[in-house]
């Protein structure tokens, strides 16, 4: 890896997401050697991935180079690699570019899509956990409309214009709202020779309410917003299978659709090497104590989505969201410094700052600890919080200008097929 040996303790961080980045920031200006490893050379602001997928933002506006963030930090090293295995007994990790030893290890690998063991669904549906996956969805949406123009088969055309989103959490709700706004104001202009009214947006939720984890009022209002936008909301309906053409459900309702986006669950992104006692298999999360230390390995920490810190308030661990990850990352950096200087570590206490989701133009729901509200004001609060949370002035400026332009013109300029997703021989115009 070409990491120099020094007299400073080496802290290795696996993952440059919200948790890993917060931990790395907290270790700046310390007498430590910090090595950050990620398979991408950028940090992704995941809450806005759906806007990349629906042509509202370009991917570089929600990504920030990891090297740039730590350019002026001494004894900091970034390596672009996949971590393949952890050897906690030897204090080493194996990566795609070589092995590395550590004094303290922070696992912040985040989460991945949970298909609950269904290989057909995994093979044929789209997932949205990264920028490349969001670009794939954007290309597929636009390619389907281009293909719909070329077919005289009415059933095929309807299938190409039928969209199914599985999962009624924030990702599913926000994506459904964005697609509905495309249907309303953008696609009729781009495809005047298609009857866009035939486009169907189906949001399927297995439970009885959307936005599970938020207030009942937020759930009801989000559903009301979606229905008014023309989204078909299906509750208490479980998806069993998808063969690439037909979505099969537990009920009598089945859907013919060329595009199915799976937003129904996440699980921790595991790395080999930890024994079974350290892992909760079903959720693929690592068991940690109140200091985020992995059970049986006091110099290995796990934070963010991949970690499960059980308590009376959170018997299944903390929510797999950005705020717990950031807060854990900040505290772990302080605890590592305290540990190395023989000081007492502090237990993690989650400060729930609330949750929010946007359903479209002037429509959002916000649940704060002492205040819950919906509508236009909630939408402005949602925009401010997300804009403020982006890394880098350039990204904040570009996203703000895009939002202002899209609001005034009711347009999404980045509906571009930069890299085709479908097979190049699927229809003739791309040859």
C-alpha positions as CSV (number, residue, x, y, z in Angstrom):
1,X,0.0,0.0,0.0
2,X,3.0,2.3,0.3
3,X,2.0,3.6,3.7
4,X,5.1,4.7,5.7
5,X,5.9,3.3,9.1
6,X,5.9,5.9,11.9
7,X,6.0,6.0,15.6
8,X,2.4,7.2,15.7
9,X,-0.4,4.7,16.3
10,X,-2.2,3.8,13.0
11,X,-5.9,4.1,12.8
12,X,-7.5,2.4,9.7
13,X,-11.0,3.5,8.7
14,X,-12.9,1.3,6.2
15,X,-15.5,3.3,4.4
16,X,-15.8,7.0,3.4
17,X,-19.6,7.4,4.0
18,X,-21.2,9.5,6.7
19,X,-19.8,7.5,9.6
20,X,-16.3,7.0,8.3
21,X,-16.0,10.6,7.2
22,X,-17.1,11.9,10.6
23,X,-14.6,9.6,12.3
24,X,-11.8,10.8,10.0
25,X,-12.6,14.4,10.7
26,X,-12.5,13.8,14.4
27,X,-9.0,12.4,14.2
28,X,-7.5,15.4,12.4
29,X,-4.6,17.2,14.0
30,X,-3.8,14.3,16.3
31,X,-0.6,12.4,16.8
32,X,-1.9,9.6,14.8
33,X,-1.5,8.1,11.3
34,X,-5.0,7.8,9.7
35,X,-5.6,5.6,6.7
36,X,-9.0,5.8,5.0
37,X,-9.9,3.0,2.6
38,X,-12.9,3.1,0.2
39,X,-13.7,1.5,-3.2
40,X,-14.7,5.0,-4.4
41,X,-12.5,8.1,-4.2
42,X,-15.5,10.2,-3.3
43,X,-18.1,10.7,-0.5
44,X,-21.7,10.3,-1.7
45,X,-24.5,12.3,-0.2
46,X,-27.0,9.4,-0.4
47,X,-30.2,11.3,0.5
48,X,-30.2,13.0,-2.9
49,X,-29.5,9.9,-5.0
50,X,-33.1,9.8,-6.1
51,X,-32.7,13.3,-7.7
52,X,-29.8,12.0,-9.8
53,X,-31.9,9.0,-10.8
54,X,-34.8,11.3,-12.0
55,X,-32.6,13.9,-13.8
56,X,-32.8,16.6,-11.2
57,X,-29.1,16.7,-10.4
58,X,-25.9,15.7,-11.9
59,X,-23.9,13.1,-9.9
60,X,-20.9,15.3,-9.3
61,X,-23.1,17.8,-7.3
62,X,-23.7,15.2,-4.6
63,X,-20.2,13.7,-4.5
64,X,-17.0,15.1,-3.0
65,X,-13.5,13.9,-3.5
66,X,-12.2,12.3,-0.3
67,X,-8.6,13.3,-1.0
68,X,-9.6,16.9,-1.4
69,X,-11.3,16.9,2.0
70,X,-8.0,15.9,3.7
71,X,-5.5,17.6,1.4
72,X,-3.9,19.7,4.2
73,X,-4.0,17.0,7.0
74,X,-0.7,15.6,8.0
75,X,-0.2,11.8,8.4
76,X,-3.5,11.2,6.5
77,X,-3.5,8.6,3.7
78,X,-6.3,7.6,1.4
79,X,-6.2,4.3,-0.6
80,X,-8.7,3.3,-3.3
81,X,-9.3,-0.4,-2.7
82,X,-11.8,-3.1,-1.7
83,X,-11.3,-4.6,1.8
84,X,-11.6,-8.3,1.4
85,X,-11.0,-9.6,5.0
86,X,-10.3,-8.6,8.5
87,X,-7.8,-10.5,10.7
88,X,-8.6,-9.2,14.2
89,X,-6.3,-11.7,15.9
90,X,-3.4,-10.4,13.9
91,X,-4.5,-6.7,13.7
92,X,-4.3,-6.8,9.9
93,X,-6.7,-6.3,7.0
94,X,-6.5,-7.8,3.5
95,X,-7.4,-5.6,0.6
96,X,-7.3,-5.7,-3.2
97,X,-4.1,-3.8,-3.2
98,X,-2.3,-5.5,-0.3
99,X,-2.3,-6.1,3.4
100,X,-2.1,-3.5,6.1
101,X,-1.6,-3.7,9.9
102,X,-3.4,-1.4,12.3
103,X,-3.5,-0.4,16.0
104,X,-7.1,0.7,15.9
105,X,-9.7,-0.3,13.2
106,X,-12.9,1.5,12.4
107,X,-15.4,-0.5,10.3
108,X,-17.8,2.0,8.6
109,X,-18.8,0.1,5.5
110,X,-22.4,1.2,5.6
111,X,-25.3,-0.7,4.1
112,X,-26.4,-2.5,1.0
113,X,-29.7,-3.5,-0.5
114,X,-31.5,-6.4,1.3
115,X,-33.3,-8.7,-1.2
116,X,-34.2,-11.1,1.6
117,X,-32.7,-14.0,-0.3
118,X,-34.8,-13.7,-3.5
119,X,-32.3,-14.2,-6.3
120,X,-34.9,-13.3,-9.1
121,X,-35.6,-10.0,-7.5
122,X,-31.9,-9.3,-7.0
123,X,-31.2,-10.1,-10.6
124,X,-34.0,-8.1,-12.3
125,X,-34.8,-5.1,-10.1
126,X,-32.9,-1.9,-9.8
127,X,-31.3,-0.7,-6.6
128,X,-30.2,2.8,-5.6
129,X,-27.4,2.8,-3.1
130,X,-24.7,4.4,-5.1
131,X,-24.2,7.0,-7.9
132,X,-23.5,4.4,-10.6
133,X,-26.8,2.7,-9.7
134,X,-28.7,6.0,-9.8
135,X,-27.3,6.7,-13.3
136,X,-28.4,3.2,-14.3
137,X,-32.0,4.0,-13.2
138,X,-31.9,7.4,-15.0
139,X,-30.7,5.7,-18.2
140,X,-33.3,2.9,-17.9
141,X,-36.2,5.3,-17.4
142,X,-35.3,7.3,-20.5
143,X,-34.4,4.3,-22.6
144,X,-37.8,2.8,-21.8
145,X,-39.6,5.9,-23.2
146,X,-37.4,5.9,-26.3
147,X,-38.3,2.2,-26.8
148,X,-42.0,2.9,-26.2
149,X,-41.9,5.3,-29.1
150,X,-40.8,2.5,-31.4
151,X,-43.2,-0.2,-30.6
152,X,-46.8,-0.7,-31.9
153,X,-47.5,-3.4,-29.3
154,X,-49.8,-1.7,-26.8
155,X,-49.1,-4.2,-24.0
156,X,-45.3,-3.8,-24.5
157,X,-45.7,0.0,-24.5
158,X,-47.7,0.0,-21.3
159,X,-45.1,-2.3,-19.7
160,X,-42.3,0.1,-20.7
161,X,-44.3,3.0,-19.2
162,X,-45.2,1.2,-16.0
163,X,-43.0,1.8,-13.0
164,X,-43.0,-0.2,-9.7
165,X,-41.3,1.0,-6.6
166,X,-41.1,-1.6,-3.8
167,X,-40.8,0.0,-0.4
168,X,-42.6,2.8,1.2
169,X,-39.8,4.3,3.3
170,X,-38.2,7.8,2.5
171,X,-36.4,6.5,-0.6
172,X,-39.5,5.0,-2.1
173,X,-41.7,7.9,-1.3
174,X,-39.3,10.5,-2.6
175,X,-38.6,8.6,-5.8
176,X,-42.3,8.1,-6.5
177,X,-43.0,11.8,-6.0
178,X,-40.1,12.7,-8.3
179,X,-41.4,10.4,-11.0
180,X,-44.9,11.8,-10.7
181,X,-43.6,15.3,-11.2
182,X,-41.7,14.1,-14.3
183,X,-45.0,12.6,-15.6
184,X,-46.8,15.9,-14.9
185,X,-44.6,18.5,-16.3
186,X,-41.6,17.1,-18.2
187,X,-42.3,13.9,-20.1
188,X,-45.3,15.3,-22.1
189,X,-43.0,17.9,-23.5
190,X,-40.2,15.5,-24.3
191,X,-42.5,12.8,-25.8
192,X,-45.5,14.6,-27.4
193,X,-46.1,11.6,-29.6
194,X,-46.6,9.3,-26.5
195,X,-49.7,9.3,-24.4
196,X,-47.9,10.0,-21.1
197,X,-51.3,9.6,-19.3
198,X,-50.8,5.9,-19.7
199,X,-47.7,6.0,-17.5
200,X,-48.3,4.3,-14.2
201,X,-46.3,4.8,-11.0
202,X,-47.0,2.1,-8.4
203,X,-45.6,2.3,-4.9
204,X,-45.9,-1.0,-3.0
205,X,-45.6,-1.2,0.8
206,X,-45.9,-4.5,2.7
207,X,-47.1,-2.8,5.9
208,X,-50.2,-0.7,6.6
209,X,-48.5,2.7,6.4
210,X,-45.8,4.6,4.5
211,X,-42.7,6.1,6.2
212,X,-42.7,3.6,9.0
213,X,-40.8,5.2,11.9
214,X,-42.3,8.6,11.3
215,X,-45.5,9.9,12.9
216,X,-48.9,8.8,11.8
217,X,-49.7,12.3,10.6
218,X,-46.5,12.3,8.4
219,X,-47.5,8.9,7.0
220,X,-51.0,10.0,6.2
221,X,-50.0,13.3,4.7
222,X,-47.3,11.7,2.5
223,X,-49.8,9.2,1.2
224,X,-52.3,12.0,0.5
225,X,-49.6,14.0,-1.4
226,X,-48.6,11.0,-3.5
227,X,-52.2,10.1,-4.4
228,X,-52.9,13.7,-5.5
229,X,-49.8,13.5,-7.7
230,X,-51.2,10.4,-9.4
231,X,-49.2,7.7,-7.7
232,X,-50.9,4.4,-7.1
233,X,-50.2,3.5,-3.5
234,X,-50.5,-0.2,-2.6
235,X,-50.4,-1.0,1.1
236,X,-50.4,-4.4,2.9
237,X,-49.1,-5.9,-0.3
238,X,-46.0,-8.0,-0.3
239,X,-43.9,-8.6,-3.5
240,X,-42.9,-12.3,-3.9
241,X,-41.1,-12.4,-7.2
242,X,-40.1,-10.5,-10.3
243,X,-39.0,-12.2,-13.5
244,X,-38.1,-9.1,-15.5
245,X,-41.6,-8.7,-16.9
246,X,-44.2,-9.4,-14.2
247,X,-44.2,-8.4,-10.5
248,X,-45.9,-11.2,-8.5
249,X,-47.4,-10.3,-5.2
250,X,-49.0,-12.2,-2.3
251,X,-52.4,-10.8,-3.3
252,X,-54.3,-10.9,-6.5
253,X,-52.6,-7.8,-7.9
254,X,-49.8,-8.4,-10.3
255,X,-47.9,-5.8,-12.4
256,X,-46.5,-5.8,-15.9
257,X,-43.5,-3.6,-15.7
258,X,-40.1,-3.1,-17.4
259,X,-38.8,-1.0,-14.5
260,X,-38.9,-2.2,-10.9
261,X,-36.9,-0.3,-8.2
262,X,-36.3,-2.2,-5.0
263,X,-36.3,0.1,-1.9
264,X,-37.7,-2.4,0.5
265,X,-34.9,-3.0,2.8
266,X,-31.2,-2.6,3.7
267,X,-28.6,-4.6,5.6
268,X,-25.1,-4.0,6.8
269,X,-22.3,-4.4,4.3
270,X,-20.2,-7.1,5.9
271,X,-16.5,-8.0,5.5
272,X,-15.2,-11.5,6.1
273,X,-13.1,-12.2,9.2
274,X,-15.3,-11.7,12.2
275,X,-16.7,-14.8,13.9
276,X,-20.4,-15.6,14.2
277,X,-20.6,-14.3,17.8
278,X,-19.8,-10.8,16.5
279,X,-22.5,-10.7,13.8
280,X,-26.3,-10.6,13.7
281,X,-26.8,-12.8,10.7
282,X,-30.3,-11.7,9.5
283,X,-29.6,-8.0,9.5
284,X,-25.9,-8.5,8.6
285,X,-24.9,-6.1,11.4
286,X,-21.9,-6.2,13.8
287,X,-22.6,-6.4,17.5
288,X,-21.0,-3.6,19.4
289,X,-21.0,-2.3,23.0
290,X,-21.9,1.2,24.2
291,X,-18.5,2.4,23.0
292,X,-19.0,1.0,19.5
293,X,-16.3,-1.7,20.1
294,X,-16.9,-5.0,18.4
295,X,-17.6,-7.8,20.9
296,X,-14.4,-9.6,21.8
297,X,-12.2,-7.1,19.9
298,X,-11.6,-3.9,21.9
299,X,-9.4,-2.3,19.2
300,X,-12.0,-2.9,16.5
301,X,-14.9,-0.4,16.2
302,X,-18.0,-0.6,14.0
303,X,-20.1,2.5,13.4
304,X,-23.0,3.5,11.2
305,X,-25.4,1.2,9.4
306,X,-23.1,-1.9,9.7
307,X,-23.1,-1.6,13.5
308,X,-25.8,-2.8,15.9
309,X,-25.7,-1.3,19.4
310,X,-28.6,-2.8,21.3
311,X,-30.2,-0.9,24.2
312,X,-33.6,-0.7,26.0
313,X,-34.6,2.2,23.8
314,X,-33.2,0.5,20.6
315,X,-33.6,-3.3,21.0
316,X,-32.7,-3.7,17.3
317,X,-30.0,-1.2,17.1
318,X,-30.1,2.5,16.0
319,X,-31.9,3.5,12.8
320,X,-29.8,2.9,9.6
321,X,-29.7,6.6,8.8
322,X,-27.2,9.4,8.4
323,X,-27.6,11.0,11.9
324,X,-26.7,8.0,14.0
325,X,-23.8,7.3,11.7
326,X,-22.4,10.8,12.0
327,X,-22.9,10.9,15.8
328,X,-21.2,7.5,16.2
329,X,-18.3,8.6,14.0
330,X,-17.7,11.8,16.0
331,X,-17.8,9.9,19.4
332,X,-15.6,7.0,18.2
333,X,-12.8,9.4,17.2
334,X,-12.9,11.0,20.6
335,X,-12.9,7.5,22.3
336,X,-9.9,6.4,20.3
337,X,-8.0,9.5,21.3
338,X,-9.1,9.0,24.9
339,X,-8.1,5.3,24.8
340,X,-4.6,6.0,23.4
341,X,-4.0,8.6,26.1
342,X,-5.3,6.2,28.9
343,X,-8.4,8.3,29.5
344,X,-12.0,7.1,30.0
345,X,-14.2,6.4,27.0
346,X,-17.7,7.8,26.8
347,X,-20.8,5.7,26.0
348,X,-22.8,6.6,22.9
349,X,-26.1,8.3,23.5
350,X,-28.2,8.9,20.3
351,X,-29.6,12.4,20.0
352,X,-32.6,11.9,17.7
353,X,-32.9,15.2,15.8
354,X,-35.9,14.0,13.8
355,X,-36.6,12.8,10.3
356,X,-38.1,14.2,7.1
357,X,-39.1,13.3,3.6
358,X,-40.0,15.3,0.5
359,X,-42.8,14.2,-1.8
360,X,-42.3,16.8,-4.5
361,X,-42.7,20.5,-5.2
362,X,-43.9,22.3,-2.1
363,X,-44.7,19.0,-0.4
364,X,-42.7,17.5,2.5
365,X,-43.2,16.0,5.9
366,X,-41.0,16.8,8.9
367,X,-41.0,15.2,12.3
368,X,-38.9,17.0,14.9
369,X,-38.7,15.9,18.6
370,X,-41.1,18.7,19.7
371,X,-42.7,19.8,16.4
372,X,-44.3,18.0,13.5
373,X,-45.4,19.8,10.3
374,X,-46.2,19.2,6.7
375,X,-46.5,21.1,3.4
376,X,-44.7,24.1,2.0
377,X,-42.8,25.1,5.2
378,X,-41.7,21.5,5.7
379,X,-40.4,21.5,2.1
380,X,-38.3,24.6,2.7
381,X,-36.9,23.0,5.9
382,X,-36.1,19.8,4.1
383,X,-34.2,21.8,1.4
384,X,-32.3,23.9,3.9
385,X,-31.2,20.9,5.9
386,X,-30.1,18.9,2.9
387,X,-28.3,21.9,1.3
388,X,-26.5,22.7,4.6
389,X,-25.4,19.0,4.9
390,X,-23.7,18.8,1.5
391,X,-19.9,18.9,1.6
392,X,-18.2,21.7,-0.3
393,X,-19.3,25.2,-1.3
394,X,-19.4,24.3,-5.0
395,X,-21.8,21.4,-4.4
396,X,-24.0,23.6,-2.2
397,X,-24.1,26.3,-4.9
398,X,-24.7,24.0,-7.8
399,X,-27.5,22.1,-6.0
400,X,-29.1,25.4,-4.9
401,X,-29.0,26.8,-8.4
402,X,-30.4,23.6,-9.9
403,X,-33.3,23.6,-7.4
404,X,-34.1,27.3,-8.1
405,X,-34.0,26.7,-11.9
406,X,-36.1,23.5,-11.6
407,X,-38.6,25.3,-9.5
408,X,-39.0,28.3,-11.7
409,X,-38.9,26.4,-15.0
410,X,-40.5,23.2,-13.8
411,X,-37.8,21.4,-15.6
412,X,-35.0,18.8,-15.1
413,X,-32.1,19.6,-17.5
414,X,-30.0,16.5,-16.7
415,X,-32.3,13.8,-18.3
416,X,-29.4,12.5,-20.3
417,X,-28.5,8.9,-21.3
418,X,-24.8,9.3,-20.7
419,X,-24.1,5.6,-20.6
420,X,-26.9,3.2,-21.9
421,X,-28.0,0.7,-19.4
422,X,-29.9,-1.8,-21.7
423,X,-28.3,-4.2,-24.1
424,X,-27.0,-2.3,-27.1
425,X,-29.0,-4.5,-29.5
426,X,-32.3,-4.1,-27.6
427,X,-33.5,-1.5,-30.1
428,X,-32.2,-0.2,-33.3
429,X,-31.6,3.6,-32.8
430,X,-28.5,3.0,-30.6
431,X,-26.6,1.0,-33.1
